[in-house]
Amino acid sequence: MNMKTPVYFLLLLLWLLGACSSRSQSSASQEIAATEASVDSVEKATAIFWVDKRSRPPGVSATHVRTAKALVNIKESGKVDLLEFTKPQPNSVVKYLAYRLEIFRVNQLMLDSGYVKTGEQYVQLRYLPELADKLKQ
């Protein structure tokens, strides 16, 4: 056995390891692609609404802000009717956002300018979880 045989053996071993790892990476990339396809099935949000920006009482900081993506119906008067969430939300959040949307109105200037259109659409509802926790007490 000469010195070239172990080198060829080592190169063959490295080539086999490289081939095996590329197969596992391709299967992982296929799984990621399948996951991305399911996430992309929900439309993008057309607007972001801060539902309790003006009603924040003193002493409640805005350091923790949460967002819930939801399908809503926006009426010509600016009223927003909550139809469904894209992901399941805790019961306290569902109640809080339903309560806030009873009061919340889209600014008439936003409707007149066409920035926000009327009808059913997906939007992001931003809220303060501290206020949602206080409502359930």
Secondary structure, DSSP 8 states (H G I E B T S, - for coil): --THHHHHHHHHHHHHHHHHHHHHHHHHHHHHHHHHHHHTTS---S-EEETTSTT--TT--SS--EEEEEEEEE-TTSBEEEEEESS---HHHHHHHHHHHHH-B--HHHHHHTSS-SEEEEEEEEE-HHHHHHHT-
